[in-house]
Amino acid sequence: MDLDVEKTKITQVSKGYKFIGFENRLNIKPPRLKRVLQKSKSGVYSRPLKRTTSHQITIEPDTERIFKRLKLLKFCDITGKAKGILK
């Protein structure tokens, strides 16, 4: 098996990558402290601080590829503005 140099890319997930027409990216937000309501075994409620992290993977359509296809089919002009085909 040979890897295609143009199509193969080794990168960090946080920098993003394109796969099967989608842009995939890992968004990492800094940890923060949040108050959470907890009930102990004895039935007493408390609001301790808990550290929360936010690692979220976003998957979005590859906009460059979509605009390139729309321009090729003449649904929009070079700037990306739609032409007056649909009224």
PDB file of N, CA, C and O in Angstrom:
ATOM      1  N   MET A   1       0.850  -1.169   0.000  1.00  0.00           N
ATOM      2  CA  MET A   1       0.000   0.000   0.000  1.00  0.00           C
ATOM      3  C   MET A   1       0.900   1.237   0.000  1.00  0.00           C
ATOM      4  O   MET A   1       1.850   1.327   0.778  1.00  0.00           O
ATOM      5  N   ASP A   2       0.593   2.170  -0.868  1.00  0.00           N
ATOM      6  CA  ASP A   2       1.335   3.424  -0.946  1.00  0.00           C
ATOM      7  C   ASP A   2       0.429   4.562  -0.509  1.00  0.00           C
ATOM      8  O   ASP A   2      -0.763   4.576  -0.819  1.00  0.00           O
ATOM      9  N   LEU A   3       1.009   5.524   0.221  1.00  0.00           N
ATOM     10  CA  LEU A   3       0.263   6.702   0.648  1.00  0.00           C
ATOM     11  C   LEU A   3       0.431   7.803  -0.381  1.00  0.00           C
ATOM     12  O   LEU A   3       1.534   8.022  -0.881  1.00  0.00           O
ATOM     13  N   ASP A   4      -0.641   8.492  -0.701  1.00  0.00           N
ATOM     14  CA  ASP A   4      -0.585   9.625  -1.605  1.00  0.00           C
ATOM     15  C   ASP A   4      -0.089  10.831  -0.813  1.00  0.00           C
ATOM     16  O   ASP A   4      -0.717  11.237   0.164  1.00  0.00           O
ATOM     17  N   VAL A   5       1.031  11.399  -1.232  1.00  0.00           N
ATOM     18  CA  VAL A   5       1.657  12.504  -0.505  1.00  0.00           C
ATOM     19  C   VAL A   5       0.739  13.731  -0.456  1.00  0.00           C
ATOM     20  O   VAL A   5       0.722  14.442   0.548  1.00  0.00           O
ATOM     21  N   GLU A   6      -0.015  13.986  -1.511  1.00  0.00           N
ATOM     22  CA  GLU A   6      -0.892  15.148  -1.554  1.00  0.00           C
ATOM     23  C   GLU A   6      -2.111  14.981  -0.642  1.00  0.00           C
ATOM     24  O   GLU A   6      -2.623  15.971  -0.120  1.00  0.00           O
ATOM     25  N   LYS A   7      -2.578  13.767  -0.446  1.00  0.00           N
ATOM     26  CA  LYS A   7      -3.791  13.527   0.332  1.00  0.00           C
ATOM     27  C   LYS A   7      -3.513  13.151   1.785  1.00  0.00           C
ATOM     28  O   LYS A   7      -4.418  13.209   2.617  1.00  0.00           O
ATOM     29  N   THR A   8      -2.282  12.768   2.102  1.00  0.00           N
ATOM     30  CA  THR A   8      -1.943  12.331   3.452  1.00  0.00           C
ATOM     31  C   THR A   8      -1.403  13.517   4.241  1.00  0.00           C
ATOM     32  O   THR A   8      -0.501  14.221   3.785  1.00  0.00           O
ATOM     33  N   LYS A   9      -1.963  13.731   5.428  1.00  0.00           N
ATOM     34  CA  LYS A   9      -1.529  14.836   6.268  1.00  0.00           C
ATOM     35  C   LYS A   9      -1.534  14.376   7.719  1.00  0.00           C
ATOM     36  O   LYS A   9      -2.542  13.869   8.211  1.00  0.00           O
ATOM     37  N   ILE A  10      -0.421  14.552   8.395  1.00  0.00           N
ATOM     38  CA  ILE A  10      -0.333  14.242   9.821  1.00  0.00           C
ATOM     39  C   ILE A  10      -0.326  15.569  10.554  1.00  0.00           C
ATOM     40  O   ILE A  10       0.568  16.393  10.357  1.00  0.00           O
ATOM     41  N   THR A  11      -1.319  15.771  11.393  1.00  0.00           N
ATOM     42  CA  THR A  11      -1.470  17.051  12.084  1.00  0.00           C
ATOM     43  C   THR A  11      -2.118  16.838  13.453  1.00  0.00           C
ATOM     44  O   THR A  11      -2.563  15.737  13.778  1.00  0.00           O
ATOM     45  N   GLN A  12      -2.161  17.896  14.236  1.00  0.00           N
ATOM     46  CA  GLN A  12      -2.857  17.839  15.519  1.00  0.00           C
ATOM     47  C   GLN A  12      -4.342  18.056  15.279  1.00  0.00           C
ATOM     48  O   GLN A  12      -4.726  18.809  14.384  1.00  0.00           O
ATOM     49  N   VAL A  13      -5.165  17.412  16.062  1.00  0.00           N
ATOM     50  CA  VAL A  13      -6.616  17.530  15.902  1.00  0.00           C
ATOM     51  C   VAL A  13      -7.066  18.965  16.158  1.00  0.00           C
ATOM     52  O   VAL A  13      -8.010  19.435  15.524  1.00  0.00           O
ATOM     53  N   SER A  14      -6.408  19.663  17.075  1.00  0.00           N
ATOM     54  CA  SER A  14      -6.808  21.043  17.389  1.00  0.00           C
ATOM     55  C   SER A  14      -6.574  21.982  16.208  1.00  0.00           C
ATOM     56  O   SER A  14      -7.217  23.029  16.130  1.00  0.00           O
ATOM     57  N   LYS A  15      -5.675  21.640  15.289  1.00  0.00           N
ATOM     58  CA  LYS A  15      -5.443  22.462  14.099  1.00  0.00           C
ATOM     59  C   LYS A  15      -6.464  22.169  13.019  1.00  0.00           C
ATOM     60  O   LYS A  15      -6.631  22.975  12.103  1.00  0.00           O
ATOM     61  N   GLY A  16      -7.147  21.050  13.096  1.00  0.00           N
ATOM     62  CA  GLY A  16      -8.203  20.704  12.152  1.00  0.00           C
ATOM     63  C   GLY A  16      -7.688  19.925  10.965  1.00  0.00           C
ATOM     64  O   GLY A  16      -6.507  19.982  10.623  1.00  0.00           O
ATOM     65  N   TYR A  17      -8.593  19.199  10.345  1.00  0.00           N
ATOM     66  CA  TYR A  17      -8.276  18.427   9.155  1.00  0.00           C
ATOM     67  C   TYR A  17      -9.550  18.212   8.356  1.00  0.00           C
ATOM     68  O   TYR A  17     -10.656  18.287   8.890  1.00  0.00           O
ATOM     69  N   LYS A  18      -9.375  17.943   7.062  1.00  0.00           N
ATOM     70  CA  LYS A  18     -10.513  17.700   6.177  1.00  0.00           C
ATOM     71  C   LYS A  18     -10.597  16.207   5.899  1.00  0.00           C
ATOM     72  O   LYS A  18      -9.594  15.558   5.602  1.00  0.00           O
ATOM     73  N   PHE A  19     -11.817  15.671   5.999  1.00  0.00           N
ATOM     74  CA  PHE A  19     -12.032  14.244   5.779  1.00  0.00           C
ATOM     75  C   PHE A  19     -13.421  14.029   5.205  1.00  0.00           C
ATOM     76  O   PHE A  19     -14.409  14.445   5.809  1.00  0.00           O
ATOM     77  N   ILE A  20     -13.510  13.401   4.076  1.00  0.00           N
ATOM     78  CA  ILE A  20     -14.756  13.066   3.387  1.00  0.00           C
ATOM     79  C   ILE A  20     -15.681  14.285   3.256  1.00  0.00           C
ATOM     80  O   ILE A  20     -16.881  14.194   3.517  1.00  0.00           O
ATOM     81  N   GLY A  21     -15.118  15.407   2.857  1.00  0.00           N
ATOM     82  CA  GLY A  21     -15.913  16.606   2.617  1.00  0.00           C
ATOM     83  C   GLY A  21     -16.298  17.392   3.850  1.00  0.00           C
ATOM     84  O   GLY A  21     -17.148  18.278   3.768  1.00  0.00           O
ATOM     85  N   PHE A  22     -15.697  17.096   4.992  1.00  0.00           N
ATOM     86  CA  PHE A  22     -16.004  17.816   6.225  1.00  0.00           C
ATOM     87  C   PHE A  22     -14.719  18.313   6.871  1.00  0.00           C
ATOM     88  O   PHE A  22     -13.669  17.681   6.761  1.00  0.00           O
ATOM     89  N   GLU A  23     -14.816  19.457   7.549  1.00  0.00           N
ATOM     90  CA  GLU A  23     -13.705  19.991   8.335  1.00  0.00           C
ATOM     91  C   GLU A  23     -13.923  19.559   9.780  1.00  0.00           C
ATOM     92  O   GLU A  23     -14.951  19.878  10.377  1.00  0.00           O
ATOM     93  N   ASN A  24     -12.974  18.847  10.333  1.00  0.00           N
ATOM     94  CA  ASN A  24     -13.059  18.352  11.706  1.00  0.00           C
ATOM     95  C   ASN A  24     -12.041  19.103  12.557  1.00  0.00           C
ATOM     96  O   ASN A  24     -10.898  19.299  12.144  1.00  0.00           O
ATOM     97  N   ARG A  25     -12.463  19.521  13.743  1.00  0.00           N
ATOM     98  CA  ARG A  25     -11.596  20.299  14.604  1.00  0.00           C
ATOM     99  C   ARG A  25     -11.920  20.020  16.064  1.00  0.00           C
ATOM    100  O   ARG A  25     -13.073  19.760  16.408  1.00  0.00           O
ATOM    101  N   LEU A  26     -10.924  20.071  16.908  1.00  0.00           N
ATOM    102  CA  LEU A  26     -11.123  19.913  18.344  1.00  0.00           C
ATOM    103  C   LEU A  26     -10.989  21.281  18.990  1.00  0.00           C
ATOM    104  O   LEU A  26      -9.916  21.883  18.951  1.00  0.00           O
ATOM    105  N   ASN A  27     -12.059  21.773  19.579  1.00  0.00           N
ATOM    106  CA  ASN A  27     -12.034  23.059  20.284  1.00  0.00           C
ATOM    107  C   ASN A  27     -11.754  22.792  21.753  1.00  0.00           C
ATOM    108  O   ASN A  27     -12.458  22.022  22.407  1.00  0.00           O
ATOM    109  N   ILE A  28     -10.723  23.438  22.255  1.00  0.00           N
ATOM    110  CA  ILE A  28     -10.346  23.266  23.661  1.00  0.00           C
ATOM    111  C   ILE A  28     -10.476  24.609  24.362  1.00  0.00           C
ATOM    112  O   ILE A  28      -9.806  25.576  24.002  1.00  0.00           O
ATOM    113  N   LYS A  29     -11.332  24.658  25.350  1.00  0.00           N
ATOM    114  CA  LYS A  29     -11.493  25.865  26.153  1.00  0.00           C
ATOM    115  C   LYS A  29     -10.782  25.644  27.486  1.00  0.00           C
ATOM    116  O   LYS A  29     -10.708  24.508  27.956  1.00  0.00           O
ATOM    117  N   PRO A  30     -10.263  26.691  28.097  1.00  0.00           N
ATOM    118  CA  PRO A  30      -9.568  26.518  29.372  1.00  0.00           C
ATOM    119  C   PRO A  30     -10.524  26.024  30.461  1.00  0.00           C
ATOM    120  O   PRO A  30     -11.712  26.345  30.438  1.00  0.00           O
ATOM    121  N   PRO A  31     -10.007  25.244  31.412  1.00  0.00           N
ATOM    122  CA  PRO A  31     -10.868  24.757  32.493  1.00  0.00           C
ATOM    123  C   PRO A  31     -11.390  25.914  33.346  1.00  0.00           C
ATOM    124  O   PRO A  31     -10.742  26.954  33.465  1.00  0.00           O
ATOM    125  N   ARG A  32     -12.545  25.718  33.924  1.00  0.00           N
ATOM    126  CA  ARG A  32     -13.114  26.743  34.796  1.00  0.00           C
ATOM    127  C   ARG A  32     -13.797  26.058  35.969  1.00  0.00           C
ATOM    128  O   ARG A  32     -14.065  24.857  35.940  1.00  0.00           O
ATOM    129  N   LEU A  33     -14.069  26.835  36.987  1.00  0.00           N
ATOM    130  CA  LEU A  33     -14.746  26.316  38.170  1.00  0.00           C
ATOM    131  C   LEU A  33     -16.229  26.646  38.086  1.00  0.00           C
ATOM    132  O   LEU A  33     -16.618  27.751  37.709  1.00  0.00           O
ATOM    133  N   LYS A  34     -17.034  25.674  38.440  1.00  0.00           N
ATOM    134  CA  LYS A  34     -18.487  25.834  38.350  1.00  0.00           C
ATOM    135  C   LYS A  34     -19.120  25.240  39.610  1.00  0.00           C
ATOM    136  O   LYS A  34     -18.679  24.203  40.104  1.00  0.00           O
ATOM    137  N   ARG A  35     -20.139  25.895  40.116  1.00  0.00           N
ATOM    138  CA  ARG A  35     -20.866  25.363  41.279  1.00  0.00           C
ATOM    139  C   ARG A  35     -21.883  24.342  40.803  1.00  0.00           C
ATOM    140  O   ARG A  35     -22.634  24.593  39.861  1.00  0.00           O
ATOM    141  N   VAL A  36     -21.905  23.178  41.464  1.00  0.00           N
ATOM    142  CA  VAL A  36     -22.815  22.105  41.086  1.00  0.00           C
ATOM    143  C   VAL A  36     -23.607  21.688  42.316  1.00  0.00           C
ATOM    144  O   VAL A  36     -23.076  21.638  43.425  1.00  0.00           O
ATOM    145  N   LEU A  37     -24.885  21.389  42.105  1.00  0.00           N
ATOM    146  CA  LEU A  37     -25.742  20.952  43.205  1.00  0.00           C
ATOM    147  C   LEU A  37     -25.547  19.451  43.412  1.00  0.00           C
ATOM    148  O   LEU A  37     -25.744  18.656  42.494  1.00  0.00           O
ATOM    149  N   GLN A  38     -25.154  19.075  44.639  1.00  0.00           N
ATOM    150  CA  GLN A  38     -24.949  17.663  44.964  1.00  0.00           C
ATOM    151  C   GLN A  38     -25.744  17.299  46.215  1.00  0.00           C
ATOM    152  O   GLN A  38     -25.939  18.109  47.120  1.00  0.00           O
ATOM    153  N   LYS A  39     -26.191  16.050  46.225  1.00  0.00           N
ATOM    154  CA  LYS A  39     -26.905  15.546  47.390  1.00  0.00           C
ATOM    155  C   LYS A  39     -26.064  14.439  48.001  1.00  0.00           C
ATOM    156  O   LYS A  39     -25.677  13.491  47.317  1.00  0.00           O
ATOM    157  N   SER A  40     -25.783  14.564  49.290  1.00  0.00           N
ATOM    158  CA  SER A  40     -24.977  13.547  49.965  1.00  0.00           C
ATOM    159  C   SER A  40     -25.848  12.341  50.336  1.00  0.00           C
ATOM    160  O   SER A  40     -27.067  12.383  50.167  1.00  0.00           O
ATOM    161  N   LYS A  41     -25.237  11.288  50.832  1.00  0.00           N
ATOM    162  CA  LYS A  41     -25.973  10.082  51.221  1.00  0.00           C
ATOM    163  C   LYS A  41     -26.943  10.354  52.369  1.00  0.00           C
ATOM    164  O   LYS A  41     -27.963   9.680  52.516  1.00  0.00           O
ATOM    165  N   SER A  42     -26.605  11.347  53.168  1.00  0.00           N
ATOM    166  CA  SER A  42     -27.481  11.675  54.302  1.00  0.00           C
ATOM    167  C   SER A  42     -28.647  12.575  53.894  1.00  0.00           C
ATOM    168  O   SER A  42     -29.510  12.882  54.717  1.00  0.00           O
ATOM    169  N   GLY A  43     -28.678  13.001  52.619  1.00  0.00           N
ATOM    170  CA  GLY A  43     -29.786  13.813  52.127  1.00  0.00           C
ATOM    171  C   GLY A  43     -29.544  15.305  52.194  1.00  0.00           C
ATOM    172  O   GLY A  43     -30.451  16.095  51.929  1.00  0.00           O
ATOM    173  N   VAL A  44     -28.323  15.703  52.548  1.00  0.00           N
ATOM    174  CA  VAL A  44     -27.995  17.117  52.653  1.00  0.00           C
ATOM    175  C   VAL A  44     -27.492  17.614  51.289  1.00  0.00           C
ATOM    176  O   VAL A  44     -26.652  16.982  50.648  1.00  0.00           O
ATOM    177  N   TYR A  45     -28.027  18.754  50.872  1.00  0.00           N
ATOM    178  CA  TYR A  45     -27.597  19.343  49.599  1.00  0.00           C
ATOM    179  C   TYR A  45     -26.440  20.305  49.833  1.00  0.00           C
ATOM    180  O   TYR A  45     -26.387  20.992  50.853  1.00  0.00           O
ATOM    181  N   SER A  46     -25.511  20.346  48.875  1.00  0.00           N
ATOM    182  CA  SER A  46     -24.405  21.300  48.938  1.00  0.00           C
ATOM    183  C   SER A  46     -24.080  21.761  47.520  1.00  0.00           C
ATOM    184  O   SER A  46     -24.477  21.132  46.540  1.00  0.00           O
ATOM    185  N   ARG A  47     -23.355  22.863  47.434  1.00  0.00           N
ATOM    186  CA  ARG A  47     -22.956  23.400  46.127  1.00  0.00           C
ATOM    187  C   ARG A  47     -21.434  23.562  46.091  1.00  0.00           C
ATOM    188  O   ARG A  47     -20.930  24.678  46.222  1.00  0.00           O
ATOM    189  N   PRO A  48     -20.701  22.463  45.914  1.00  0.00           N
ATOM    190  CA  PRO A  48     -19.241  22.571  45.843  1.00  0.00           C
ATOM    191  C   PRO A  48     -18.790  23.065  44.463  1.00  0.00           C
ATOM    192  O   PRO A  48     -19.533  22.997  43.484  1.00  0.00           O
ATOM    193  N   LEU A  49     -17.549  23.562  44.419  1.00  0.00           N
ATOM    194  CA  LEU A  49     -16.964  23.970  43.149  1.00  0.00           C
ATOM    195  C   LEU A  49     -16.389  22.735  42.456  1.00  0.00           C
ATOM    196  O   LEU A  49     -15.728  21.912  43.089  1.00  0.00           O
ATOM    197  N   LYS A  50     -16.640  22.616  41.175  1.00  0.00           N
ATOM    198  CA  LYS A  50     -16.084  21.514  40.399  1.00  0.00           C
ATOM    199  C   LYS A  50     -15.360  22.096  39.206  1.00  0.00           C
ATOM    200  O   LYS A  50     -15.802  23.084  38.619  1.00  0.00           O
ATOM    201  N   ARG A  51     -14.252  21.483  38.850  1.00  0.00           N
ATOM    202  CA  ARG A  51     -13.477  21.901  37.685  1.00  0.00           C
ATOM    203  C   ARG A  51     -14.099  21.268  36.447  1.00  0.00           C
ATOM    204  O   ARG A  51     -14.298  20.054  36.395  1.00  0.00           O
ATOM    205  N   THR A  52     -14.402  22.090  35.461  1.00  0.00           N
ATOM    206  CA  THR A  52     -14.981  21.570  34.229  1.00  0.00           C
ATOM    207  C   THR A  52     -14.045  21.877  33.067  1.00  0.00           C
ATOM    208  O   THR A  52     -13.423  22.939  33.025  1.00  0.00           O
ATOM    209  N   THR A  53     -13.950  20.965  32.145  1.00  0.00           N
ATOM    210  CA  THR A  53     -13.178  21.193  30.931  1.00  0.00           C
ATOM    211  C   THR A  53     -14.114  21.078  29.740  1.00  0.00           C
ATOM    212  O   THR A  53     -15.150  20.416  29.797  1.00  0.00           O
ATOM    213  N   SER A  54     -13.730  21.723  28.688  1.00  0.00           N
ATOM    214  CA  SER A  54     -14.578  21.685  27.507  1.00  0.00           C
ATOM    215  C   SER A  54     -13.735  21.283  26.304  1.00  0.00           C
ATOM    216  O   SER A  54     -13.052  22.115  25.708  1.00  0.00           O
ATOM    217  N   HIS A  55     -13.787  20.020  25.958  1.00  0.00           N
ATOM    218  CA  HIS A  55     -13.152  19.513  24.750  1.00  0.00           C
ATOM    219  C   HIS A  55     -14.287  19.123  23.823  1.00  0.00           C
ATOM    220  O   HIS A  55     -14.992  18.143  24.064  1.00  0.00           O
ATOM    221  N   GLN A  56     -14.455  19.889  22.771  1.00  0.00           N
ATOM    222  CA  GLN A  56     -15.589  19.679  21.892  1.00  0.00           C
ATOM    223  C   GLN A  56     -15.090  19.503  20.461  1.00  0.00           C
ATOM    224  O   GLN A  56     -14.321  20.322  19.957  1.00  0.00           O
ATOM    225  N   ILE A  57     -15.528  18.441  19.821  1.00  0.00           N
ATOM    226  CA  ILE A  57     -15.175  18.207  18.425  1.00  0.00           C
ATOM    227  C   ILE A  57     -16.269  18.813  17.554  1.00  0.00           C
ATOM    228  O   ILE A  57     -17.451  18.515  17.727  1.00  0.00           O
ATOM    229  N   THR A  58     -15.866  19.660  16.622  1.00  0.00           N
ATOM    230  CA  THR A  58     -16.819  20.242  15.692  1.00  0.00           C
ATOM    231  C   THR A  58     -16.606  19.626  14.315  1.00  0.00           C
ATOM    232  O   THR A  58     -15.472  19.432  13.876  1.00  0.00           O
ATOM    233  N   ILE A  59     -17.693  19.326  13.652  1.00  0.00           N
ATOM    234  CA  ILE A  59     -17.660  18.772  12.305  1.00  0.00           C
ATOM    235  C   ILE A  59     -18.526  19.679  11.442  1.00  0.00           C
ATOM    236  O   ILE A  59     -19.737  19.779  11.640  1.00  0.00           O
ATOM    237  N   GLU A  60     -17.882  20.338  10.479  1.00  0.00           N
ATOM    238  CA  GLU A  60     -18.575  21.287   9.610  1.00  0.00           C
ATOM    239  C   GLU A  60     -18.339  20.922   8.159  1.00  0.00           C
ATOM    240  O   GLU A  60     -17.318  20.312   7.842  1.00  0.00           O
ATOM    241  N   PRO A  61     -19.255  21.278   7.266  1.00  0.00           N
ATOM    242  CA  PRO A  61     -19.023  21.013   5.846  1.00  0.00           C
ATOM    243  C   PRO A  61     -17.806  21.789   5.346  1.00  0.00           C
ATOM    244  O   PRO A  61     -17.531  22.886   5.832  1.00  0.00           O
ATOM    245  N   ASP A  62     -17.084  21.236   4.392  1.00  0.00           N
ATOM    246  CA  ASP A  62     -15.919  21.879   3.796  1.00  0.00           C
ATOM    247  C   ASP A  62     -16.402  23.012   2.897  1.00  0.00           C
ATOM    248  O   ASP A  62     -16.775  22.778   1.747  1.00  0.00           O
ATOM    249  N   THR A  63     -16.395  24.245   3.418  1.00  0.00           N
ATOM    250  CA  THR A  63     -16.957  25.381   2.697  1.00  0.00           C
ATOM    251  C   THR A  63     -16.191  25.695   1.417  1.00  0.00           C
ATOM    252  O   THR A  63     -16.795  26.086   0.419  1.00  0.00           O
ATOM    253  N   GLU A  64     -14.881  25.531   1.433  1.00  0.00           N
ATOM    254  CA  GLU A  64     -14.102  25.787   0.220  1.00  0.00           C
ATOM    255  C   GLU A  64     -14.559  24.878  -0.916  1.00  0.00           C
ATOM    256  O   GLU A  64     -14.734  25.329  -2.048  1.00  0.00           O
ATOM    257  N   ARG A  65     -14.747  23.631  -0.617  1.00  0.00           N
ATOM    258  CA  ARG A  65     -15.157  22.653  -1.617  1.00  0.00           C
ATOM    259  C   ARG A  65     -16.571  22.968  -2.146  1.00  0.00           C
ATOM    260  O   ARG A  65     -16.835  22.844  -3.341  1.00  0.00           O
ATOM    261  N   ILE A  66     -17.466  23.372  -1.243  1.00  0.00           N
ATOM    262  CA  ILE A  66     -18.831  23.701  -1.642  1.00  0.00           C
ATOM    263  C   ILE A  66     -18.843  24.925  -2.552  1.00  0.00           C
ATOM    264  O   ILE A  66     -19.506  24.911  -3.589  1.00  0.00           O
ATOM    265  N   PHE A  67     -18.105  26.006  -2.175  1.00  0.00           N
ATOM    266  CA  PHE A  67     -18.069  27.206  -3.006  1.00  0.00           C
ATOM    267  C   PHE A  67     -17.426  26.929  -4.361  1.00  0.00           C
ATOM    268  O   PHE A  67     -17.872  27.454  -5.382  1.00  0.00           O
ATOM    269  N   LYS A  68     -16.389  26.114  -4.373  1.00  0.00           N
ATOM    270  CA  LYS A  68     -15.746  25.770  -5.634  1.00  0.00           C
ATOM    271  C   LYS A  68     -16.734  25.068  -6.565  1.00  0.00           C
ATOM    272  O   LYS A  68     -16.764  25.346  -7.764  1.00  0.00           O
ATOM    273  N   ARG A  69     -17.530  24.173  -6.023  1.00  0.00           N
ATOM    274  CA  ARG A  69     -18.521  23.444  -6.821  1.00  0.00           C
ATOM    275  C   ARG A  69     -19.646  24.377  -7.294  1.00  0.00           C
ATOM    276  O   ARG A  69     -20.088  24.280  -8.439  1.00  0.00           O
ATOM    277  N   LEU A  70     -20.109  25.279  -6.416  1.00  0.00           N
ATOM    278  CA  LEU A  70     -21.144  26.233  -6.796  1.00  0.00           C
ATOM    279  C   LEU A  70     -20.656  27.174  -7.899  1.00  0.00           C
ATOM    280  O   LEU A  70     -21.418  27.514  -8.804  1.00  0.00           O
ATOM    281  N   LYS A  71     -19.387  27.596  -7.830  1.00  0.00           N
ATOM    282  CA  LYS A  71     -18.821  28.452  -8.872  1.00  0.00           C
ATOM    283  C   LYS A  71     -18.710  27.694 -10.186  1.00  0.00           C
ATOM    284  O   LYS A  71     -18.984  28.247 -11.251  1.00  0.00           O
ATOM    285  N   LEU A  72     -18.313  26.439 -10.113  1.00  0.00           N
ATOM    286  CA  LEU A  72     -18.181  25.613 -11.306  1.00  0.00           C
ATOM    287  C   LEU A  72     -19.530  25.437 -12.004  1.00  0.00           C
ATOM    288  O   LEU A  72     -19.605  25.474 -13.232  1.00  0.00           O
ATOM    289  N   LEU A  73     -20.588  25.247 -11.225  1.00  0.00           N
ATOM    290  CA  LEU A  73     -21.934  25.072 -11.778  1.00  0.00           C
ATOM    291  C   LEU A  73     -22.636  26.405 -12.052  1.00  0.00           C
ATOM    292  O   LEU A  73     -23.791  26.433 -12.476  1.00  0.00           O
ATOM    293  N   LYS A  74     -21.915  27.518 -11.801  1.00  0.00           N
ATOM    294  CA  LYS A  74     -22.389  28.886 -12.058  1.00  0.00           C
ATOM    295  C   LYS A  74     -23.633  29.250 -11.252  1.00  0.00           C
ATOM    296  O   LYS A  74     -24.516  29.948 -11.751  1.00  0.00           O
ATOM    297  N   PHE A  75     -23.704  28.779 -10.011  1.00  0.00           N
ATOM    298  CA  PHE A  75     -24.769  29.185  -9.096  1.00  0.00           C
ATOM    299  C   PHE A  75     -24.367  30.436  -8.318  1.00  0.00           C
ATOM    300  O   PHE A  75     -25.219  31.119  -7.751  1.00  0.00           O
ATOM    301  N   CYS A  76     -23.061  30.736  -8.292  1.00  0.00           N
ATOM    302  CA  CYS A  76     -22.599  31.954  -7.637  1.00  0.00           C
ATOM    303  C   CYS A  76     -21.400  32.499  -8.411  1.00  0.00           C
ATOM    304  O   CYS A  76     -20.785  31.786  -9.204  1.00  0.00           O
ATOM    305  N   ASP A  77     -21.076  33.778  -8.170  1.00  0.00           N
ATOM    306  CA  ASP A  77     -19.941  34.375  -8.861  1.00  0.00           C
ATOM    307  C   ASP A  77     -18.654  34.145  -8.063  1.00  0.00           C
ATOM    308  O   ASP A  77     -18.657  33.407  -7.077  1.00  0.00           O
ATOM    309  N   ILE A  78     -17.571  34.768  -8.483  1.00  0.00           N
ATOM    310  CA  ILE A  78     -16.258  34.552  -7.857  1.00  0.00           C
ATOM    311  C   ILE A  78     -16.246  34.962  -6.393  1.00  0.00           C
ATOM    312  O   ILE A  78     -15.544  34.351  -5.588  1.00  0.00           O
ATOM    313  N   THR A  79     -17.015  35.992  -6.033  1.00  0.00           N
ATOM    314  CA  THR A  79     -17.030  36.484  -4.645  1.00  0.00           C
ATOM    315  C   THR A  79     -17.879  35.606  -3.734  1.00  0.00           C
ATOM    316  O   THR A  79     -17.828  35.764  -2.514  1.00  0.00           O
ATOM    317  N   GLY A  80     -18.663  34.679  -4.299  1.00  0.00           N
ATOM    318  CA  GLY A  80     -19.509  33.810  -3.494  1.00  0.00           C
ATOM    319  C   GLY A  80     -20.947  34.286  -3.401  1.00  0.00           C
ATOM    320  O   GLY A  80     -21.772  33.649  -2.746  1.00  0.00           O
ATOM    321  N   LYS A  81     -21.255  35.407  -4.056  1.00  0.00           N
ATOM    322  CA  LYS A  81     -22.637  35.912  -4.041  1.00  0.00           C
ATOM    323  C   LYS A  81     -23.485  35.110  -5.007  1.00  0.00           C
ATOM    324  O   LYS A  81     -23.045  34.787  -6.110  1.00  0.00           O
ATOM    325  N   ALA A  82     -24.692  34.792  -4.598  1.00  0.00           N
ATOM    326  CA  ALA A  82     -25.599  33.994  -5.422  1.00  0.00           C
ATOM    327  C   ALA A  82     -26.058  34.807  -6.622  1.00  0.00           C
ATOM    328  O   ALA A  82     -26.279  36.015  -6.532  1.00  0.00           O
ATOM    329  N   LYS A  83     -26.194  34.124  -7.733  1.00  0.00           N
ATOM    330  CA  LYS A  83     -26.710  34.773  -8.936  1.00  0.00           C
ATOM    331  C   LYS A  83     -28.230  34.730  -8.895  1.00  0.00           C
ATOM    332  O   LYS A  83     -28.809  33.988  -8.102  1.00  0.00           O
ATOM    333  N   GLY A  84     -28.880  35.518  -9.744  1.00  0.00           N
ATOM    334  CA  GLY A  84     -30.334  35.645  -9.742  1.00  0.00           C
ATOM    335  C   GLY A  84     -31.047  34.513 -10.429  1.00  0.00           C
ATOM    336  O   GLY A  84     -32.023  34.763 -11.137  1.00  0.00           O
ATOM    337  N   ILE A  85     -30.610  33.262 -10.261  1.00  0.00           N
ATOM    338  CA  ILE A  85     -31.244  32.117 -10.899  1.00  0.00           C
ATOM    339  C   ILE A  85     -32.534  31.762 -10.177  1.00  0.00           C
ATOM    340  O   ILE A  85     -33.566  31.538 -10.810  1.00  0.00           O
ATOM    341  N   LEU A  86     -32.473  31.711  -8.860  1.00  0.00           N
ATOM    342  CA  LEU A  86     -33.659  31.339  -8.073  1.00  0.00           C
ATOM    343  C   LEU A  86     -34.385  32.611  -7.641  1.00  0.00           C
ATOM    344  O   LEU A  86     -33.819  33.456  -6.948  1.00  0.00           O
ATOM    345  N   LYS A  87     -35.633  32.734  -8.056  1.00  0.00           N
ATOM    346  CA  LYS A  87     -36.408  33.925  -7.669  1.00  0.00           C
ATOM    347  C   LYS A  87     -37.698  33.514  -7.041  1.00  0.00           C
ATOM    348  O   LYS A  87     -38.492  34.368  -6.647  1.00  0.00           O
TER     349      LYS A  87
END
